Amino acid sequence: MEEKEQIYAILKRIEAGQPVNQEVMELEAEAFADIMEELVDSRMVENVTVSRSGSGVVTVKNAAIKLTRRGLDFILLKESGRI
């Protein structure tokens, strides 16, 4: 799945109040962490923490994840075909 499609799928799950984790999204831990970091860096979501240890272990905490206005705008743009 293309990265924009994955981002859209994650944002839609958040909007619907469904859980978002690497198992549900069928992604490797590193790929899931990269996408979640991008969502935070792009300010599309709030309340997400990504931790990376020196041994390569990646942890994503997103129990209280929330969409921001930018996240909602991304959904609208994707659904209108502008992305």
C-alpha beads as a LAMMPS data file, in Angstrom:
LAMMPS data file: protein, C-alpha beads

83 atoms
82 bonds

1 atom types
1 bond types

-500.0 500.0 xlo xhi
-500.0 500.0 ylo yhi
-500.0 500.0 zlo zhi

Masses

1 110.0

Atoms # bond

1 1 1 0.000 0.000 0.000
2 1 1 1.283 3.473 -0.866
3 1 1 2.298 5.689 2.069
4 1 1 -0.491 8.228 1.479
5 1 1 -3.002 5.380 1.476
6 1 1 -1.589 4.110 4.779
7 1 1 -1.762 7.584 6.288
8 1 1 -5.356 7.952 5.105
9 1 1 -6.286 4.520 6.527
10 1 1 -4.756 5.402 9.898
11 1 1 -6.472 8.802 10.034
12 1 1 -9.842 7.249 9.138
13 1 1 -9.450 4.667 11.920
14 1 1 -8.676 7.451 14.402
15 1 1 -11.668 9.443 13.168
16 1 1 -13.903 6.388 13.664
17 1 1 -12.519 5.755 17.159
18 1 1 -10.999 2.417 16.143
19 1 1 -7.681 1.134 17.496
20 1 1 -4.529 1.917 15.545
21 1 1 -1.526 -0.358 15.950
22 1 1 0.967 -2.191 13.785
23 1 1 -0.993 -5.463 13.863
24 1 1 -4.253 -3.853 12.737
25 1 1 -2.445 -1.912 10.011
26 1 1 -0.444 -5.011 9.019
27 1 1 2.888 -3.169 9.137
28 1 1 6.319 -3.978 10.515
29 1 1 7.171 -2.145 13.750
30 1 1 9.698 0.153 12.069
31 1 1 7.336 1.081 9.206
32 1 1 4.484 1.770 11.636
33 1 1 6.735 3.932 13.817
34 1 1 7.950 5.878 10.764
35 1 1 4.383 6.650 9.672
36 1 1 3.320 7.638 13.181
37 1 1 6.346 9.950 13.455
38 1 1 5.416 11.517 10.141
39 1 1 1.843 12.083 11.367
40 1 1 3.181 13.793 14.508
41 1 1 5.778 15.836 12.593
42 1 1 3.084 16.936 10.113
43 1 1 0.849 17.837 13.065
44 1 1 -1.988 15.614 11.819
45 1 1 -2.293 13.821 15.179
46 1 1 -1.596 14.528 18.851
47 1 1 -0.761 12.394 21.888
48 1 1 1.609 9.957 20.172
49 1 1 5.045 9.013 21.482
50 1 1 7.575 7.019 19.479
51 1 1 10.580 5.611 21.367
52 1 1 13.568 3.937 19.758
53 1 1 16.128 2.080 21.849
54 1 1 19.771 1.588 20.988
55 1 1 19.099 -2.108 20.434
56 1 1 16.580 -1.357 17.673
57 1 1 13.368 -1.851 19.666
58 1 1 10.634 0.581 18.624
59 1 1 7.666 1.461 20.838
60 1 1 4.667 3.544 19.773
61 1 1 2.313 4.816 22.482
62 1 1 -0.936 6.225 21.131
63 1 1 -3.663 5.365 23.648
64 1 1 -5.025 8.940 23.695
65 1 1 -4.443 9.716 20.009
66 1 1 -6.424 12.611 18.562
67 1 1 -6.858 14.021 15.075
68 1 1 -5.924 17.633 14.553
69 1 1 -7.425 20.042 12.049
70 1 1 -4.596 19.157 9.643
71 1 1 -5.482 15.477 9.936
72 1 1 -9.110 16.206 9.153
73 1 1 -8.053 18.388 6.219
74 1 1 -5.930 15.516 4.854
75 1 1 -8.975 13.225 4.995
76 1 1 -11.126 15.793 3.171
77 1 1 -8.488 16.384 0.492
78 1 1 -8.028 12.636 -0.050
79 1 1 -11.762 12.010 -0.288
80 1 1 -12.217 14.876 -2.737
81 1 1 -9.481 13.470 -4.981
82 1 1 -7.081 16.370 -4.531
83 1 1 -4.384 14.117 -3.021

Bonds

1 1 1 2
2 1 2 3
3 1 3 4
4 1 4 5
5 1 5 6
6 1 6 7
7 1 7 8
8 1 8 9
9 1 9 10
10 1 10 11
11 1 11 12
12 1 12 13
13 1 13 14
14 1 14 15
15 1 15 16
16 1 16 17
17 1 17 18
18 1 18 19
19 1 19 20
20 1 20 21
21 1 21 22
22 1 22 23
23 1 23 24
24 1 24 25
25 1 25 26
26 1 26 27
27 1 27 28
28 1 28 29
29 1 29 30
30 1 30 31
31 1 31 32
32 1 32 33
33 1 33 34
34 1 34 35
35 1 35 36
36 1 36 37
37 1 37 38
38 1 38 39
39 1 39 40
40 1 40 41
41 1 41 42
42 1 42 43
43 1 43 44
44 1 44 45
45 1 45 46
46 1 46 47
47 1 47 48
48 1 48 49
49 1 49 50
50 1 50 51
51 1 51 52
52 1 52 53
53 1 53 54
54 1 54 55
55 1 55 56
56 1 56 57
57 1 57 58
58 1 58 59
59 1 59 60
60 1 60 61
61 1 61 62
62 1 62 63
63 1 63 64
64 1 64 65
65 1 65 66
66 1 66 67
67 1 67 68
68 1 68 69
69 1 69 70
70 1 70 71
71 1 71 72
72 1 72 73
73 1 73 74
74 1 74 75
75 1 75 76
76 1 76 77
77 1 77 78
78 1 78 79
79 1 79 80
80 1 80 81
81 1 81 82
82 1 82 83
